[in-house]
Amino acid sequence: MTEQQTTDHPAVPENSPSAAGTPQPAAPPVPEGTSAEAVVPGAFAVAGPPPAKKDRRVLRATLRWTAAVAVFAAVGASMAFGITGMDRTDVPGLATESDGRWDFPEIVRPPLPSDRPRPFAEANVAGSHYADLRALVLPAPAAAREDKALHGKDGWLPTEDLLAEYSDTQDRKEFGQRLSDDGLRHIAARGWTTQDGTHTRIYLLQFDSGAVADELRTQLAPYSEPEYPLRGTETSVADEDFPTATRVVGIERFVYTESKPYGAEQVRQAYLAAGDVLALVVQSRKGGANAVPFQQTVVLQSELLD
């Protein structure tokens, strides 16, 4: 677009009578106050500039509309900023129901003994957890009822209480022998039941080194299904819907869910290998164990073991 727009007058065709020299009617008189260039023979008359008074009215109206548009734009922008800066539940009509996550207390790792590294520090070749294992078990969420049977004696659970999670007598015997052969040091556990009837059990098994715990994990938790079925389960398969983005660096995680048709309860389970600790997380619920609290529990327990 050029800096100045112009309106071209229609040219007289070369083969028109005027081009052949035929006399043409006299040009109409030019009205007073109109430029002579504004009237062209054979063309429409082009009006001259409107009176100055009308120009001022148009200008004032234009300015008023421009100001109004600017105000609306500013208000709209501020409203958009206000909405995007609010939580979804603060916006009328956009409130959402809870996604099922539990209200856990603040998760704090227990202190390490002086001059002892964390389990995945470069200097900690064995992957040892030097913090008190009982303090590494995930605490129960708000309003949950604790399972006192898992407290054990002085916080240490007898091996037979862990083995009771497995359904088959022969499996319990074989697994118990493996634990003895692998030099199981002790088991820390915690359990609770929430108001919706979900029953959670967490077991932390500690060995002399990460190599021993990892070898046992490969036996207990192959990819397709767990080696030993848990009590109350029919068929457990790999949980393909567990979000991979929640994986905690350094923690090996193998997650299973009981597929339909299941019995009165559905059972979800996860094995976590974290240095010298092998963890088992179990959740069961009548009618179906919800995925979100199970995922939350597994991830938080993994972070405590990191």
Protein Blocks (a to p, Z undefined) as FASTA:
>chain_A
ZZbdcdddddddfkbmklnopacdddddddehiafklpcghiacddddddfklmmmmmmm
mmmmmmmmmmmmmmmmmmmmmmmmpcfklpghiaccdehiacddddddddddehiacfkb
mklmnopafbdfklmpccddehiacdfklnognhiacfklmmmmpmblklmmmmmmmmmm
nopabdcddddddfkopacdddddddfbfklmmmmmmmmmcfkbcfbdcehiabdcddfk
bcfklpcghiacddddddddddfbdcddddddehjbccddddddehiacfklmmmmmmmm
mmmmZZ
